[in-house]
Amino acid sequence: MTEDARPAIHDNVAAHRFEKIVDRHAAVATYSLAGDVITFEHTVVPEALRGRGIARELVEFALASVRERGLKVVPRCEVFNAYMRKHPETHDLLADPHLFDGAAAD
């Protein structure tokens, strides 16, 4: 399947989740929104879809959307937290700019 033929990810605003449907399975990243802060709560990729990089795609798509909308992020979800921790280029999106400061000292 080519990059352009991959099922699209979209923001299901009514359900407060970014979602990607593949083979009738929904991979989702749920969030809550308060003002200009989006809190990513949980990411679920069904067993049948695991190992395809779908969680990473959800995170990257969601963070690009956040950047376009001028929002700040609280990465409560461990998937978003781990991704953002490893990608310093996303740290400007953090609602708490010091979240990952001294992470090695935890």
MDTraj code that builds the backbone (N, CA, C; nanometers):
import mdtraj as md
import numpy as np

residues = "MET THR GLU ASP ALA ARG PRO ALA ILE HIS ASP ASN VAL ALA ALA HIS ARG PHE GLU LYS ILE VAL ASP ARG HIS ALA ALA VAL ALA THR TYR SER LEU ALA GLY ASP VAL ILE THR PHE GLU HIS THR VAL VAL PRO GLU ALA LEU ARG GLY ARG GLY ILE ALA ARG GLU LEU VAL GLU PHE ALA LEU ALA SER VAL ARG GLU ARG GLY LEU LYS VAL VAL PRO ARG CYS GLU VAL PHE ASN ALA TYR MET ARG LYS HIS PRO GLU THR HIS ASP LEU LEU ALA ASP PRO HIS LEU PHE ASP GLY ALA ALA ALA ASP".split()
xyz = np.array([
    [0.0853, -0.1173, 0.0000],
    [0.0000, 0.0000, 0.0000],
    [0.0898, 0.1234, 0.0000],
    [0.0649, 0.2164, -0.0878],
    [0.1459, 0.3375, -0.0940],
    [0.1078, 0.4314, 0.0191],
    [0.1956, 0.5269, 0.0448],
    [0.1712, 0.6258, 0.1504],
    [0.0361, 0.6940, 0.1303],
    [0.0058, 0.7334, 0.0057],
    [-0.1185, 0.8042, -0.0233],
    [-0.2417, 0.7151, -0.0123],
    [-0.2241, 0.5838, -0.0182],
    [-0.3380, 0.4922, -0.0126],
    [-0.3719, 0.4492, 0.1302],
    [-0.2922, 0.4929, 0.2260],
    [-0.3209, 0.4562, 0.3650],
    [-0.4505, 0.5212, 0.4108],
    [-0.5265, 0.4493, 0.4944],
    [-0.6487, 0.5104, 0.5483],
    [-0.6142, 0.6382, 0.6242],
    [-0.6979, 0.7369, 0.6073],
    [-0.6742, 0.8673, 0.6678],
    [-0.7019, 0.8665, 0.8178],
    [-0.6311, 0.9534, 0.8862],
    [-0.6582, 0.9803, 1.0274],
    [-0.7424, 1.1069, 1.0294],
    [-0.8419, 1.1090, 1.1157],
    [-0.9191, 1.2318, 1.1281],
    [-0.9536, 1.2596, 1.2734],
    [-0.9824, 1.3855, 1.2995],
    [-1.0203, 1.4297, 1.4329],
    [-1.1714, 1.4201, 1.4428],
    [-1.2179, 1.3234, 1.5199],
    [-1.3613, 1.3077, 1.5449],
    [-1.3934, 1.3983, 1.6648],
    [-1.4226, 1.5222, 1.6345],
    [-1.4420, 1.6245, 1.7375],
    [-1.5535, 1.5861, 1.8346],
    [-1.6632, 1.5329, 1.7835],
    [-1.7767, 1.4965, 1.8686],
    [-1.7389, 1.3897, 1.9708],
    [-1.6498, 1.2983, 1.9325],
    [-1.6080, 1.1898, 2.0223],
    [-1.4790, 1.2223, 2.0968],
    [-1.4204, 1.3384, 2.0714],
    [-1.2944, 1.3802, 2.1348],
    [-1.1839, 1.2771, 2.1136],
    [-1.1621, 1.2441, 1.9856],
    [-1.0564, 1.1482, 1.9568],
    [-1.0087, 1.1599, 1.8125],
    [-0.8807, 1.1365, 1.7959],
    [-0.8244, 1.1200, 1.6629],
    [-0.8396, 0.9720, 1.6338],
    [-0.8781, 0.9391, 1.5111],
    [-0.9017, 0.7981, 1.4817],
    [-0.8565, 0.7609, 1.3415],
    [-0.8212, 0.6353, 1.3303],
    [-0.7838, 0.5766, 1.2022],
    [-0.8517, 0.4404, 1.1961],
    [-0.9286, 0.4191, 1.0910],
    [-0.9997, 0.2927, 1.0718],
    [-0.9225, 0.2105, 0.9695],
    [-0.8841, 0.0910, 1.0096],
    [-0.8122, -0.0008, 0.9206],
    [-0.8771, -0.1381, 0.9338],
    [-0.9170, -0.1948, 0.8221],
    [-0.9772, -0.3292, 0.8233],
    [-1.0885, -0.3407, 0.9277],
    [-1.1735, -0.2395, 0.9341],
    [-1.2881, -0.2331, 1.0267],
    [-1.2479, -0.2249, 1.1740],
    [-1.1230, -0.1957, 1.2031],
    [-1.0763, -0.1750, 1.3408],
    [-1.0418, -0.0274, 1.3565],
    [-1.0770, 0.0282, 1.4724],
    [-1.0471, 0.1694, 1.4985],
    [-0.9324, 0.1828, 1.5961],
    [-0.8284, 0.2520, 1.5538],
    [-0.7201, 0.2922, 1.6427],
    [-0.7511, 0.4363, 1.6811],
    [-0.7427, 0.4683, 1.8098],
    [-0.7849, 0.6004, 1.8554],
    [-0.6889, 0.6602, 1.9575],
    [-0.6867, 0.7920, 1.9573],
    [-0.6155, 0.8692, 2.0600],
    [-0.7186, 0.9656, 2.1169],
    [-0.7595, 0.9419, 2.2412],
    [-0.8634, 1.0236, 2.3026],
    [-0.8029, 1.1463, 2.3699],
    [-0.8839, 1.2513, 2.3767],
    [-0.8355, 1.3756, 2.4354],
    [-0.9492, 1.4526, 2.4997],
    [-0.9102, 1.5492, 2.5825],
    [-1.0055, 1.6478, 2.6338],
    [-0.9483, 1.7846, 2.5979],
    [-1.0357, 1.8790, 2.5834],
    [-0.9948, 2.0127, 2.5415],
    [-1.0507, 2.1136, 2.6392],
    [-0.9636, 2.1993, 2.6911],
    [-1.0056, 2.3060, 2.7817],
    [-0.9318, 2.4326, 2.7389],
    [-1.0058, 2.5253, 2.6806],
    [-0.9422, 2.6472, 2.6298],
    [-0.8446, 2.6121, 2.5187],
    [-0.7187, 2.6541, 2.5369],
    [-0.6177, 2.6260, 2.4349],
    [-0.5256, 2.5110, 2.4755],
    [-0.5724, 2.4261, 2.5681],
    [-0.4932, 2.3116, 2.6137],
    [-0.5657, 2.1816, 2.5799],
    [-0.4947, 2.0945, 2.5094],
    [-0.5480, 1.9627, 2.4759],
    [-0.4723, 1.8601, 2.5598],
    [-0.5470, 1.7760, 2.6284],
    [-0.4877, 1.6712, 2.7114],
    [-0.5128, 1.5377, 2.6443],
    [-0.4045, 1.4717, 2.6035],
    [-0.4177, 1.3398, 2.5436],
    [-0.4273, 1.2390, 2.6567],
    [-0.5405, 1.1680, 2.6605],
    [-0.5737, 1.0795, 2.7718],
    [-0.5293, 0.9357, 2.7502],
    [-0.5542, 0.8832, 2.6304],
    [-0.5322, 0.7400, 2.6098],
    [-0.5214, 0.7116, 2.4604],
    [-0.4358, 0.6179, 2.4247],
    [-0.4246, 0.5729, 2.2858],
    [-0.4481, 0.4229, 2.2839],
    [-0.5345, 0.3789, 2.1932],
    [-0.5673, 0.2368, 2.1815],
    [-0.5491, 0.1931, 2.0365],
    [-0.4675, 0.0911, 2.0185],
    [-0.4520, 0.0282, 1.8875],
    [-0.4928, -0.1176, 1.9065],
    [-0.5985, -0.1607, 1.8392],
    [-0.6433, -0.2994, 1.8546],
    [-0.5322, -0.3994, 1.8199],
    [-0.5365, -0.5115, 1.8850],
    [-0.4358, -0.6175, 1.8656],
    [-0.4126, -0.6465, 1.7168],
    [-0.5195, -0.6512, 1.6396],
    [-0.5087, -0.6843, 1.4967],
    [-0.4281, -0.5822, 1.4178],
    [-0.4112, -0.4606, 1.4726],
    [-0.3401, -0.3551, 1.4015],
    [-0.2014, -0.3257, 1.4574],
    [-0.1653, -0.3910, 1.5636],
    [-0.0372, -0.3606, 1.6285],
    [0.0812, -0.3991, 1.5411],
    [0.1905, -0.3272, 1.5624],
    [0.3128, -0.3541, 1.4884],
    [0.3193, -0.2863, 1.3526],
    [0.2251, -0.1999, 1.3231],
    [0.2213, -0.1304, 1.1937],
    [0.2591, 0.0174, 1.2043],
    [0.2942, 0.0624, 1.3233],
    [0.3307, 0.2032, 1.3416],
    [0.2111, 0.2967, 1.3494],
    [0.0942, 0.2412, 1.3750],
    [-0.0271, 0.3225, 1.3756],
    [-0.0315, 0.4177, 1.4953],
    [0.0153, 0.3746, 1.6103],
    [0.0175, 0.4650, 1.7265],
    [0.1057, 0.5861, 1.6958],
    [0.2210, 0.5631, 1.6361],
    [0.3111, 0.6724, 1.5983],
    [0.2413, 0.7660, 1.4985],
    [0.1717, 0.7086, 1.4006],
    [0.0987, 0.7908, 1.3022],
    [-0.0062, 0.8774, 1.3721],
    [-0.0796, 0.8192, 1.4664],
    [-0.1803, 0.8955, 1.5404],
    [-0.1161, 1.0121, 1.6148],
    [-0.0056, 0.9843, 1.6838],
    [0.0630, 1.0885, 1.7607],
    [0.1124, 1.1987, 1.6679],
    [0.1791, 1.1608, 1.5608],
    [0.2349, 1.2610, 1.4699],
    [0.1249, 1.3452, 1.4045],
    [0.0162, 1.2814, 1.3640],
    [-0.0947, 1.3542, 1.3040],
    [-0.1570, 1.4489, 1.4062],
    [-0.1825, 1.3976, 1.5262],
    [-0.2463, 1.4784, 1.6306],
    [-0.1585, 1.5976, 1.6680],
    [-0.0289, 1.5764, 1.6830],
    [0.0605, 1.6861, 1.7201],
    [0.0703, 1.7896, 1.6079],
    [0.0664, 1.7464, 1.4828],
    [0.0659, 1.8410, 1.3706],
    [-0.0618, 1.9249, 1.3744],
    [-0.1734, 1.8612, 1.4064],
    [-0.3005, 1.9320, 1.4178],
    [-0.2953, 2.0330, 1.5322],
    [-0.2397, 1.9914, 1.6439],
    [-0.2245, 2.0786, 1.7607],
    [-0.1413, 2.2014, 1.7234],
    [-0.0317, 2.1778, 1.6536],
    [0.0565, 2.2875, 1.6131],
    [-0.0190, 2.3851, 1.5215],
    [-0.0918, 2.3325, 1.4254],
    [-0.1683, 2.4172, 1.3326],
    [-0.2733, 2.5001, 1.4057],
    [-0.3315, 2.4439, 1.5097],
    [-0.4392, 2.5108, 1.5836],
    [-0.3879, 2.6010, 1.6954],
    [-0.2568, 2.5993, 1.7209],
    [-0.1997, 2.6850, 1.8239],
    [-0.2326, 2.6404, 1.9649],
    [-0.2528, 2.5102, 1.9837],
    [-0.2849, 2.4573, 2.1160],
    [-0.1585, 2.4159, 2.1909],
    [-0.1733, 2.3932, 2.3201],
    [-0.0669, 2.3391, 2.4036],
    [-0.1096, 2.2001, 2.4501],
    [-0.0129, 2.1144, 2.4791],
    [-0.0379, 1.9723, 2.5060],
    [-0.0054, 1.9331, 2.6498],
    [-0.0941, 1.8527, 2.7067],
    [-0.0659, 1.7791, 2.8300],
    [-0.0657, 1.6323, 2.7877],
    [0.0528, 1.5672, 2.7850],
    [0.0617, 1.4284, 2.7391],
    [0.0381, 1.3278, 2.8514],
    [-0.0855, 1.3208, 2.9014],
    [-0.1187, 1.2268, 3.0087],
    [-0.1069, 1.0822, 2.9597],
    [-0.1387, 1.0595, 2.8327],
    [-0.1278, 0.9272, 2.7713],
    [0.0186, 0.8872, 2.7614],
    [0.0513, 0.7637, 2.8010],
    [0.1903, 0.7198, 2.7986],
    [0.2494, 0.7161, 2.6580],
    [0.1677, 0.6917, 2.5562],
    [0.2168, 0.6897, 2.4178],
    [0.2607, 0.8300, 2.3763],
    [0.1775, 0.9299, 2.4025],
    [0.2138, 1.0680, 2.3702],
    [0.3318, 1.1134, 2.4555],
    [0.3303, 1.0783, 2.5826],
    [0.4381, 1.1174, 2.6724],
    [0.5718, 1.0620, 2.6234],
    [0.5752, 0.9342, 2.5909],
    [0.6997, 0.8711, 2.5462],
    [0.7471, 0.9317, 2.4140],
    [0.6545, 0.9547, 2.3217],
    [0.6914, 1.0114, 2.1921],
    [0.7499, 1.1515, 2.2113],
    [0.6806, 1.2348, 2.2871],
    [0.7253, 1.3723, 2.3056],
    [0.8566, 1.3786, 2.3828],
    [0.8746, 1.2899, 2.4774],
    [0.9995, 1.2856, 2.5540],
    [1.1177, 1.2588, 2.4600],
    [1.0967, 1.1713, 2.3620],
    [1.2031, 1.1326, 2.2678],
    [1.2212, 1.2312, 2.1530],
    [1.1274, 1.3237, 2.1348],
    [1.1318, 1.4169, 2.0221],
    [1.1303, 1.5610, 2.0736],
    [1.2488, 1.6142, 2.1032],
    [1.2575, 1.7506, 2.1583],
    [1.1927, 1.8576, 2.0697],
    [1.1797, 1.8300, 1.9402],
    [1.1175, 1.9277, 1.8510],
    [0.9690, 1.9465, 1.8816],
    [0.9124, 1.8619, 1.9676],
    [0.7722, 1.8765, 2.0079],
    [0.7572, 1.9480, 2.1420],
    [0.8665, 1.9727, 2.2108],
    [0.8581, 2.0266, 2.3466],
    [0.7967, 2.1664, 2.3522],
    [0.8036, 2.2408, 2.2413],
    [0.7421, 2.3732, 2.2403],
    [0.5895, 2.3652, 2.2478],
    [0.5341, 2.2467, 2.2257],
    [0.3894, 2.2274, 2.2333],
    [0.3405, 2.2010, 2.3756],
    [0.4313, 2.1732, 2.4667],
    [0.3930, 2.1360, 2.6030],
    [0.3282, 2.2516, 2.6786],
    [0.2187, 2.2239, 2.7466],
    [0.1547, 2.3230, 2.8328],
    [0.2485, 2.3579, 2.9483],
    [0.3223, 2.2581, 2.9952],
    [0.4235, 2.2783, 3.0995],
    [0.5602, 2.2628, 3.0333],
    [0.6262, 2.3744, 2.9993],
    [0.7519, 2.3656, 2.9258],
    [0.8637, 2.2966, 3.0032],
    [0.8439, 2.2750, 3.1322],
    [0.9466, 2.2105, 3.2144],
    [0.9154, 2.0642, 3.2443],
    [0.8150, 2.0096, 3.1797],
    [0.7706, 1.8725, 3.2076],
    [0.8836, 1.7711, 3.2028],
    [0.9682, 1.7816, 3.1010],
    [1.0734, 1.6811, 3.0847],
    [1.2074, 1.7267, 3.1407],
    [1.2124, 1.8408, 3.2066],
    [1.3368, 1.8865, 3.2690],
    [1.3779, 1.7882, 3.3783],
    [1.5027, 1.7505, 3.3803],
    [1.5521, 1.6623, 3.4856],
    [1.4913, 1.5253, 3.4847],
    [1.4440, 1.4794, 3.3705],
    [1.3778, 1.3484, 3.3610],
    [1.4683, 1.2379, 3.4091],
    [1.5989, 1.2514, 3.3895],
    [1.6920, 1.1468, 3.4321],
    [1.7007, 1.1381, 3.5827],
    [1.6637, 1.2464, 3.6518],
    [1.6728, 1.2497, 3.7978],
    [1.5507, 1.1881, 3.8654],
    [1.4463, 1.1591, 3.7892],
    [1.3213, 1.1052, 3.8493],
    [1.3442, 0.9807, 3.9245],
])
top = md.Topology()
chain = top.add_chain()
for i, resn in enumerate(residues, 1):
    res = top.add_residue(resn, chain, resSeq=i)
    for name in ("N", "CA", "C"):
        top.add_atom(name, md.element.get_by_symbol(name[0]), res)
traj = md.Trajectory(xyz[None], top)
